[in-house]
Amino acid sequence: MSDVLWGLLMFRLVAVVAAVLAAGSIALAQPAPQVRRVEKGNLVLENIPDTPAWLRERLRLYQAARGSVFLDFAPDGRGILIQTRFAETNQLHKVEAPIGMRRQITFYDEPVNTAQYRPGKWPKREILFSRDYFGNELFQLYLVDEKNGNVVRFTDGKTRNTSPVFSPDGKWIAWSSVASDSGRYRIMVADASEPRKVRMVLEEDGSWSPGAFSPDGQTLAAVRTNSVNDQQMWLVDLTNNRKAQIKPSPVKVFRGSPAFSADGRNLFYISDDDSEFRHVARYNLGTDDEDALVSDLVWDVEAMELAPNGRTIAFSVNEGGVSRLYTMAAGGGRRLPGPKLAPGELENLRFSADSRRLGFTLNGTAGRDAFVWDLGKRPPVAWTDSEVGGLEKSAFVEPQLVEYDTFDEVDGKKRRISSFVYKPKGVAKAPVLISIHGGPESQFRPNFNAFIQYLVQELKIAVVAPNVRGSTGYGKYFVELDNANRRMDSVKDIGATLAWIGAQSDLDARKVAVYGGSYGGFMSYAAMVEYNDRLAAGISVVGISNFLTFLNNTSGYRRDLRRAEYGDDRDGRMREYLQRISPLTNVARIKRPMLIIQGANDPRVPATEAAQMLKAIRANRAEAWYMLAKDEGHGFQKKANRDAQNAAIAAFLKLKLLGQPLQ
């Protein structure tokens, strides 16, 4: 090769390299991509494209679905009180016969939360209920006259008021009250006929709530919650406000859901004393003895209800995410299996005033409905029938429960975790959405979820919902495996989930996205940090981005409970650890697109958590979509907002996970 030709080739090579380097330097010098911001009513949308009509129309069928929640029996036995949505928010309705017409009782723009009838025979038939404003969770308590709709608010309008309970005769109401910026709780008591005449019977640091009145109304069983596994039971003498703890223990013990026997001599509750799992216990107030009535189960008793006549206990057991109903005599004896029910979660167990019927909600794959069981006579009867937008309930996909190894060992064997897996039909290799529950002291359960059905049936996305360490339902040891400086071990469980997905012939490990809300939102951020090269996209709804700013800014009444879970930020070493593992600290490792969703009035995970993560991701020149609802808090409650959220998620997954155009 001649020197001239060699020189020409080198000149061209240098020119090409220079051009590439110049292009790279120009790209680095470019400002961050411009943000497309649109406000639609109470929604702020950034970089979220308009959803095409065809997607909205098909999604509409699933978003029209609604369920019903059993709340209480009418005191005279004629009908039940339920919660359901006929417009934008959940309200109270009465149903007087199975699958009968619903009569609406409350009509608010904001959702109604808990509700119950005032027991006993009184001139007015009243219902106690609670509601907040714009998702701020500063719940106020009300009494509504069922006959004429007159409503009386009997709380101050400023504090957070929860856990209301009536005395058995309906004369007294007790509830928990706390200021939003305080960790000091109060228990209040009022005459239900004059509820604005309130007296404080307890004021203490810690999370306190009333549990049950004694039959004579002179004693109140109250619980103090220190953490998910540390809940104390106390007795408060309402004649002098003195209190005494039941069975103090140097180790963590859970005691909750108290109910007095009809003669007031015994107290029944759920306990895990001297056991890995929660069971039904009976405490004798005279002898200070505690007996485990149900102690041979290898699953948690999740709910317990004592009949008003004091003779029968109904309780449900969480068996791997599915509820099983049992009854037993309060005096002891063997437990009897309840009626066979469709797989799902039982909620709100409650006896009728005559103790002959048990009402409950069954939340399963095909719907969420109110049931009434006439004990010992016939199977439970559905009193509501969930509307599912004209879809076929029989076509809904039932999840499979799978187990697989994770990274560490127990007794020389690999620890195993479980997931519920929804798989689409007719797909050889399905893309995957990993859906991580919040809490973290919670559990994914195979409940009614119309949006999951949409993803599986319409977008042909498999949904894998793991119960990582720290989840409830698997014993008190498992629930503490992620506490404090073991936080990232739960993130490693997502790594194990990705490995399991990779081993499945019908799942596409090249197309996996992650989704989570609240603590699950943190997990989504963290997974995007740790496994960014194995994930196509991530979605975080009201997620924690920095543990230090979260603990500093969360409502005061929650802070100590969250420190028990995440670690005490006032300790120097823990503070350094929390800062080091926070997604915001490691945001530069997120290269794939993210969708961030937040309520402006969130008292748990403040909107600043989303705002700072959004800013950091964009500063790193990664792609981020953002949705903020000005009239919501910790999750979207209003139908229009939830519809918009689901449409945005569907569009995001179609573009970023499936790689398909919207048009």
DOKE-116803 format. One record per residue (C-alpha): x, y, z. Coordinates in steps of 0.5 Angstrom, whole numbers, plus 500, padded with zeros to 3 digits. Last residue first. Layout:
(r (X, Y, Z))
...
REM end
This chain:
(r (396, 507, 535))
(r (399, 505, 541))
(r (405, 502, 538))
(r (408, 496, 541))
(r (415, 494, 545))
(r (411, 490, 549))
(r (415, 492, 556))
(r (416, 500, 554))
(r (410, 501, 549))
(r (404, 497, 551))
(r (407, 497, 559))
(r (406, 505, 559))
(r (400, 505, 555))
(r (397, 500, 560))
(r (400, 504, 566))
(r (397, 510, 563))
(r (390, 507, 562))
(r (390, 504, 569))
(r (392, 511, 572))
(r (386, 515, 568))
(r (381, 510, 571))
(r (384, 510, 578))
(r (383, 518, 577))
(r (376, 517, 575))
(r (374, 512, 580))
(r (376, 516, 586))
(r (380, 512, 591))
(r (387, 513, 588))
(r (393, 511, 593))
(r (396, 514, 599))
(r (393, 521, 598))
(r (388, 524, 593))
(r (385, 530, 590))
(r (391, 533, 587))
(r (393, 527, 583))
(r (400, 527, 580))
(r (402, 522, 574))
(r (409, 522, 572))
(r (413, 519, 566))
(r (420, 518, 567))
(r (426, 517, 561))
(r (433, 517, 563))
(r (437, 523, 562))
(r (440, 523, 569))
(r (437, 529, 571))
(r (431, 526, 569))
(r (432, 520, 574))
(r (434, 525, 579))
(r (428, 530, 578))
(r (423, 524, 578))
(r (426, 521, 585))
(r (425, 528, 588))
(r (418, 529, 586))
(r (416, 522, 588))
(r (418, 522, 595))
(r (416, 530, 596))
(r (409, 527, 595))
(r (409, 524, 602))
(r (409, 517, 603))
(r (404, 516, 609))
(r (400, 523, 609))
(r (399, 523, 602))
(r (396, 529, 600))
(r (399, 530, 593))
(r (397, 523, 591))
(r (403, 520, 587))
(r (404, 516, 580))
(r (411, 514, 577))
(r (412, 511, 571))
(r (420, 509, 569))
(r (424, 508, 563))
(r (430, 504, 563))
(r (437, 507, 565))
(r (437, 507, 573))
(r (444, 506, 576))
(r (444, 513, 576))
(r (439, 513, 582))
(r (443, 510, 587))
(r (442, 515, 592))
(r (435, 516, 590))
(r (434, 509, 591))
(r (436, 509, 598))
(r (441, 503, 600))
(r (446, 508, 602))
(r (442, 513, 606))
(r (439, 508, 610))
(r (445, 505, 612))
(r (448, 512, 614))
(r (442, 513, 618))
(r (443, 506, 621))
(r (450, 507, 623))
(r (448, 514, 626))
(r (442, 512, 630))
(r (436, 517, 629))
(r (434, 514, 623))
(r (431, 508, 627))
(r (430, 502, 622))
(r (426, 500, 617))
(r (420, 496, 621))
(r (421, 499, 628))
(r (422, 506, 625))
(r (416, 505, 621))
(r (412, 505, 627))
(r (415, 510, 631))
(r (414, 515, 625))
(r (406, 513, 624))
(r (403, 519, 628))
(r (408, 524, 626))
(r (406, 524, 619))
(r (411, 522, 614))
(r (416, 527, 613))
(r (423, 525, 617))
(r (422, 518, 616))
(r (421, 519, 608))
(r (427, 524, 608))
(r (431, 519, 611))
(r (428, 513, 607))
(r (429, 516, 600))
(r (425, 514, 594))
(r (419, 511, 598))
(r (413, 509, 593))
(r (406, 512, 592))
(r (406, 508, 586))
(r (412, 506, 582))
(r (412, 503, 575))
(r (419, 500, 572))
(r (421, 498, 565))
(r (425, 493, 561))
(r (428, 489, 567))
(r (434, 485, 567))
(r (439, 490, 566))
(r (436, 494, 571))
(r (437, 489, 576))
(r (439, 493, 582))
(r (437, 500, 581))
(r (430, 498, 578))
(r (429, 493, 583))
(r (430, 498, 588))
(r (425, 503, 585))
(r (420, 497, 584))
(r (421, 495, 592))
(r (420, 502, 594))
(r (414, 502, 590))
(r (412, 496, 593))
(r (413, 500, 600))
(r (407, 504, 597))
(r (405, 501, 591))
(r (409, 496, 586))
(r (411, 494, 579))
(r (416, 491, 575))
(r (417, 490, 568))
(r (420, 483, 564))
(r (421, 482, 557))
(r (427, 478, 556))
(r (425, 473, 561))
(r (420, 471, 557))
(r (415, 466, 560))
(r (413, 460, 557))
(r (419, 456, 558))
(r (420, 458, 565))
(r (427, 458, 568))
(r (428, 465, 567))
(r (422, 467, 571))
(r (425, 463, 577))
(r (431, 467, 576))
(r (427, 474, 576))
(r (424, 471, 582))
(r (430, 470, 585))
(r (433, 477, 584))
(r (426, 479, 587))
(r (428, 476, 593))
(r (435, 480, 593))
(r (430, 486, 594))
(r (428, 483, 600))
(r (435, 482, 603))
(r (436, 489, 601))
(r (432, 491, 608))
(r (436, 487, 612))
(r (439, 493, 616))
(r (432, 494, 619))
(r (427, 489, 618))
(r (427, 484, 612))
(r (427, 478, 616))
(r (422, 480, 621))
(r (416, 477, 617))
(r (419, 470, 616))
(r (420, 470, 624))
(r (413, 472, 626))
(r (410, 466, 621))
(r (408, 466, 614))
(r (402, 470, 613))
(r (405, 477, 613))
(r (411, 479, 608))
(r (417, 481, 611))
(r (421, 476, 606))
(r (418, 476, 599))
(r (411, 474, 597))
(r (411, 475, 590))
(r (406, 477, 585))
(r (408, 474, 578))
(r (403, 477, 572))
(r (403, 474, 565))
(r (402, 479, 560))
(r (397, 478, 554))
(r (395, 485, 553))
(r (388, 483, 553))
(r (387, 477, 558))
(r (393, 478, 563))
(r (393, 485, 563))
(r (386, 486, 564))
(r (385, 481, 569))
(r (390, 484, 573))
(r (386, 490, 572))
(r (380, 487, 575))
(r (383, 485, 581))
(r (379, 480, 586))
(r (383, 477, 591))
(r (389, 472, 590))
(r (393, 475, 596))
(r (399, 479, 596))
(r (401, 479, 603))
(r (402, 485, 608))
(r (407, 487, 613))
(r (411, 491, 607))
(r (406, 494, 607))
(r (406, 494, 600))
(r (405, 488, 595))
(r (410, 487, 589))
(r (407, 486, 582))
(r (412, 483, 577))
(r (410, 484, 570))
(r (412, 479, 565))
(r (412, 478, 557))
(r (409, 471, 555))
(r (412, 466, 551))
(r (408, 461, 547))
(r (401, 465, 548))
(r (394, 462, 548))
(r (392, 463, 555))
(r (395, 469, 559))
(r (398, 466, 566))
(r (397, 469, 573))
(r (402, 467, 578))
(r (402, 467, 585))
(r (409, 467, 588))
(r (412, 463, 594))
(r (419, 464, 597))
(r (424, 458, 599))
(r (430, 458, 603))
(r (435, 453, 601))
(r (437, 448, 606))
(r (442, 448, 611))
(r (437, 449, 617))
(r (435, 455, 613))
(r (439, 458, 607))
(r (440, 464, 603))
(r (439, 466, 595))
(r (432, 464, 594))
(r (429, 458, 592))
(r (422, 457, 589))
(r (415, 456, 590))
(r (409, 457, 586))
(r (401, 458, 587))
(r (397, 459, 580))
(r (393, 464, 579))
(r (386, 463, 577))
(r (384, 467, 570))
(r (377, 470, 569))
(r (373, 467, 564))
(r (368, 464, 569))
(r (367, 471, 571))
(r (365, 473, 563))
(r (365, 480, 562))
(r (359, 485, 562))
(r (363, 490, 566))
(r (364, 486, 572))
(r (358, 487, 577))
(r (359, 483, 583))
(r (353, 480, 586))
(r (350, 482, 593))
(r (347, 478, 598))
(r (350, 471, 597))
(r (348, 466, 601))
(r (352, 461, 606))
(r (351, 454, 605))
(r (345, 451, 610))
(r (343, 450, 617))
(r (349, 450, 622))
(r (350, 457, 622))
(r (345, 461, 617))
(r (351, 464, 613))
(r (350, 471, 610))
(r (355, 473, 604))
(r (357, 480, 602))
(r (361, 480, 595))
(r (368, 481, 592))
(r (369, 478, 585))
(r (371, 473, 580))
(r (378, 472, 583))
(r (376, 472, 591))
(r (374, 477, 596))
(r (369, 474, 600))
(r (366, 479, 605))
(r (362, 476, 612))
(r (356, 476, 615))
(r (355, 470, 621))
(r (348, 468, 623))
(r (344, 466, 629))
(r (348, 470, 634))
(r (341, 474, 635))
(r (345, 481, 634))
(r (348, 478, 627))
(r (355, 476, 628))
(r (360, 479, 624))
(r (366, 477, 620))
(r (369, 483, 616))
(r (373, 480, 611))
(r (375, 473, 608))
(r (380, 472, 603))
(r (379, 468, 597))
(r (378, 461, 594))
(r (371, 459, 593))
(r (368, 457, 600))
(r (366, 450, 603))
(r (362, 451, 609))
(r (366, 452, 616))
(r (370, 447, 619))
(r (369, 445, 626))
(r (374, 447, 632))
(r (375, 442, 638))
(r (373, 444, 645))
(r (373, 450, 649))
(r (368, 454, 652))
(r (367, 459, 647))
(r (364, 453, 642))
(r (368, 453, 636))
(r (367, 455, 628))
(r (372, 455, 622))
(r (373, 459, 616))
(r (379, 458, 611))
(r (382, 464, 608))
(r (387, 463, 602))
(r (394, 467, 602))
(r (398, 460, 604))
(r (392, 458, 609))
(r (390, 465, 612))
(r (385, 462, 618))
(r (378, 465, 619))
(r (375, 465, 626))
(r (368, 464, 629))
(r (367, 464, 636))
(r (360, 461, 639))
(r (357, 462, 646))
(r (358, 469, 648))
(r (351, 471, 646))
(r (353, 476, 642))
(r (357, 471, 638))
(r (365, 472, 638))
(r (369, 474, 632))
(r (376, 472, 630))
(r (380, 474, 624))
(r (387, 472, 621))
(r (389, 466, 625))
(r (395, 465, 622))
(r (398, 458, 619))
(r (401, 452, 622))
(r (395, 451, 626))
(r (396, 447, 633))
(r (394, 452, 638))
(r (387, 454, 638))
(r (384, 455, 645))
(r (390, 457, 647))
(r (389, 459, 655))
(r (391, 465, 659))
(r (391, 465, 666))
(r (390, 472, 670))
(r (386, 468, 675))
(r (380, 473, 675))
(r (381, 476, 668))
(r (381, 469, 665))
(r (384, 470, 658))
(r (382, 466, 652))
(r (387, 465, 646))
(r (385, 464, 639))
(r (392, 463, 635))
(r (397, 466, 631))
(r (403, 463, 628))
(r (410, 462, 631))
(r (408, 460, 638))
(r (409, 462, 645))
(r (405, 468, 645))
(r (402, 469, 638))
(r (395, 471, 640))
(r (388, 473, 637))
(r (383, 475, 643))
(r (378, 472, 648))
(r (377, 476, 654))
(r (374, 472, 660))
(r (370, 474, 666))
(r (365, 479, 663))
(r (359, 474, 663))
(r (358, 475, 656))
(r (365, 474, 654))
(r (369, 480, 652))
(r (372, 480, 645))
(r (379, 483, 643))
(r (382, 483, 636))
(r (389, 483, 638))
(r (395, 480, 642))
(r (402, 480, 639))
(r (408, 478, 643))
(r (415, 481, 643))
(r (419, 479, 648))
(r (420, 481, 656))
(r (412, 479, 657))
(r (407, 483, 660))
(r (401, 478, 661))
(r (395, 483, 660))
(r (397, 490, 662))
(r (393, 495, 667))
(r (390, 501, 666))
(r (387, 506, 671))
(r (382, 511, 668))
(r (378, 511, 674))
(r (371, 509, 673))
(r (373, 507, 666))
(r (378, 502, 668))
(r (382, 500, 662))
(r (385, 493, 660))
(r (391, 493, 656))
(r (393, 488, 650))
(r (400, 489, 647))
(r (402, 489, 640))
(r (409, 487, 638))
(r (409, 483, 632))
(r (407, 488, 627))
(r (410, 493, 631))
(r (409, 497, 637))
(r (401, 497, 637))
(r (398, 498, 644))
(r (391, 495, 644))
(r (385, 497, 649))
(r (380, 493, 652))
(r (375, 497, 656))
(r (372, 496, 662))
(r (366, 499, 666))
(r (361, 498, 660))
(r (357, 492, 663))
(r (358, 487, 658))
(r (366, 489, 657))
(r (368, 494, 652))
(r (372, 492, 646))
(r (378, 494, 642))
(r (380, 501, 643))
(r (386, 504, 640))
(r (393, 506, 642))
(r (399, 507, 637))
(r (405, 510, 642))
(r (406, 515, 647))
(r (400, 516, 652))
(r (393, 519, 653))
(r (388, 515, 656))
(r (380, 516, 658))
(r (379, 522, 654))
(r (372, 525, 655))
(r (367, 527, 650))
(r (360, 531, 650))
(r (360, 531, 642))
(r (357, 524, 642))
(r (350, 526, 646))
(r (346, 519, 645))
(r (353, 515, 643))
(r (355, 517, 650))
(r (363, 519, 649))
(r (369, 516, 650))
(r (376, 518, 647))
(r (383, 514, 647))
(r (389, 519, 646))
(r (395, 518, 642))
(r (402, 521, 642))
(r (406, 520, 636))
(r (404, 527, 634))
(r (404, 531, 627))
(r (397, 529, 625))
(r (394, 529, 631))
(r (391, 523, 634))
(r (385, 520, 636))
(r (383, 513, 638))
(r (375, 511, 639))
(r (370, 509, 644))
(r (363, 510, 643))
(r (358, 508, 649))
(r (350, 507, 650))
(r (350, 501, 644))
(r (348, 496, 649))
(r (354, 492, 647))
(r (359, 498, 648))
(r (360, 501, 641))
(r (367, 501, 638))
(r (371, 506, 633))
(r (378, 504, 631))
(r (380, 511, 628))
(r (380, 519, 629))
(r (385, 523, 626))
(r (385, 530, 628))
(r (383, 536, 625))
(r (375, 536, 624))
(r (374, 536, 632))
(r (370, 529, 632))
(r (362, 528, 633))
(r (360, 529, 626))
(r (352, 529, 626))
(r (348, 527, 620))
(r (341, 527, 618))
(r (339, 522, 613))
(r (332, 521, 615))
(r (331, 514, 617))
(r (338, 512, 617))
(r (340, 517, 622))
(r (347, 518, 621))
(r (353, 518, 626))
(r (359, 521, 624))
(r (367, 520, 625))
(r (372, 524, 622))
(r (378, 521, 619))
(r (385, 525, 618))
(r (387, 520, 612))
(r (389, 526, 608))
(r (386, 522, 602))
(r (382, 528, 599))
(r (378, 529, 605))
(r (377, 523, 610))
(r (371, 519, 612))
(r (368, 515, 618))
(r (362, 512, 619))
(r (357, 510, 625))
(r (350, 508, 623))
(r (344, 510, 627))
(r (337, 507, 628))
(r (333, 513, 632))
(r (329, 512, 638))
(r (334, 506, 641))
(r (334, 499, 641))
(r (341, 496, 642))
(r (347, 496, 637))
(r (349, 503, 633))
(r (350, 500, 626))
(r (357, 500, 623))
(r (361, 503, 618))
(r (369, 504, 616))
(r (371, 508, 610))
(r (366, 513, 606))
(r (369, 515, 600))
(r (370, 523, 598))
(r (364, 526, 594))
(r (359, 524, 599))
(r (352, 521, 598))
(r (351, 516, 604))
(r (345, 512, 605))
(r (344, 508, 598))
(r (338, 503, 598))
(r (341, 497, 594))
(r (335, 492, 591))
(r (336, 485, 593))
(r (341, 480, 591))
(r (339, 476, 598))
(r (334, 481, 601))
(r (334, 488, 605))
(r (340, 491, 602))
(r (343, 497, 605))
(r (348, 502, 602))
(r (354, 506, 604))
(r (359, 509, 599))
(r (365, 508, 595))
(r (367, 513, 591))
(r (366, 516, 583))
(r (359, 513, 582))
(r (355, 507, 584))
(r (361, 504, 589))
(r (360, 499, 594))
(r (360, 499, 602))
(r (354, 494, 605))
(r (349, 494, 611))
(r (345, 488, 612))
(r (338, 487, 612))
(r (332, 486, 617))
(r (336, 483, 623))
(r (333, 488, 628))
(r (340, 491, 629))
(r (341, 491, 622))
(r (347, 487, 620))
(r (354, 490, 619))
(r (359, 491, 614))
(r (359, 487, 608))
(r (363, 489, 602))
(r (361, 490, 595))
(r (365, 489, 588))
(r (365, 493, 582))
(r (367, 492, 575))
(r (366, 498, 570))
(r (374, 499, 570))
(r (374, 492, 566))
(r (369, 494, 561))
(r (373, 501, 560))
(r (379, 497, 559))
(r (377, 495, 552))
(r (374, 502, 550))
(r (380, 506, 553))
(r (385, 502, 549))
(r (381, 503, 542))
(r (380, 510, 544))
(r (388, 512, 544))
(r (391, 514, 550))
(r (394, 521, 550))
(r (401, 520, 552))
(r (404, 521, 559))
(r (410, 525, 559))
(r (408, 529, 565))
(r (401, 529, 567))
(r (398, 533, 573))
(r (391, 530, 575))
(r (385, 534, 578))
(r (382, 537, 572))
(r (387, 535, 566))
(r (393, 538, 567))
(r (398, 537, 562))
(r (406, 537, 562))
(r (411, 535, 556))
(r (418, 535, 559))
(r (423, 537, 555))
(r (429, 532, 554))
(r (435, 534, 559))
(r (440, 539, 556))
(r (444, 537, 550))
(r (452, 537, 552))
(r (452, 530, 552))
(r (449, 529, 546))
(r (454, 534, 543))
(r (460, 530, 546))
(r (458, 524, 543))
(r (457, 527, 536))
(r (463, 530, 536))
(r (466, 523, 538))
(r (463, 520, 532))
(r (465, 526, 528))
(r (472, 525, 530))
(r (472, 518, 529))
(r (470, 518, 522))
(r (475, 524, 521))
(r (481, 520, 524))
(r (479, 514, 519))
(r (478, 518, 513))
(r (485, 521, 514))
(r (488, 515, 516))
(r (485, 512, 509))
(r (488, 518, 505))
(r (495, 517, 509))
(r (495, 510, 507))
(r (494, 511, 500))
(r (499, 517, 500))
(r (504, 512, 503))
(r (503, 507, 498))
(r (500, 500, 500))
REM end
